[in-house]
Amino acid sequence: NAGVMQNPRHLVRRRGQEARLRCSPMKGHSHVYWYRQLPEEGLKFMVYLQKENIIDESGMPKERFSAEFPKEGPSILRIQQVVRGDSAAYFCASSGGLASPTTETQYFGPGTRLLVL
Amino acid sequence: RKEVEQDPGPFNVPEGATVAFNCTYSNSASQSFFWYRQDCRKEPKLLMSVYSSGNEDGRFTAQLNRASQYISLLIRDSKLSDSATYLCVVTFQAGTALIFGKGTTLSVSS
């Protein structure tokens, strides 16, 4: 399966713990995007990364949230000191590969569902 | 005002019906337009891009009116498998963040 991979698929954390969400882009893709979908809400953009660079983090909460896309390995979305309001589905998308119909087409992973108790 | 607004739904239609979804966007600088489909508790999947000239893919037809900042999706001969949430999506620039509407839910019944 050469699609976008995310893990874990489900994550349960207690308030105050840290959550680490991983995303492996589609093979050949160099652009990664993170989106959050709160219950009964639409998807909201969080951050856009290319290898080793954050391109746009305008959708990221100012505190507790960080993202990286290292030269080797998956992209990581990190949430420190989680609160109940962080409970949501976090989707990763990738684009930019030669296999895309256009370089802008974003393909989504299956998401990580975070539940904060 | 929300950046992308859609019909609230839900739309409940019988098999074979024709159904139309509407969407408006607030930023006239928007460059690219899409319809995505999201099944319950699944990831969004690209249904089709939307062009000013209009485009068709089988039973699905999408239209864009830049002057009115309006996007539509028409589904003909609805199938049970069309039941999903349809997301109207815009971007300001190719390759940048997607801006999603909240979605319109379609339920097709037999």
Interface residues (C-beta under 8 A of the other chain):
Chain A: H31 Y33 Y35 E41 G42 L43 K44 F45 Y48 D56 S58 G59 A89 F91 A93 S95 G96 T102 T103 E104 T105 Q106 Y107 F108 G109 P110 G111 R113
Chain B: S32 R41 K42 E43 P44 K45 L46 L87 T91 A94 G95 T96 A97 L98 I99 F100 G101 K102 G103
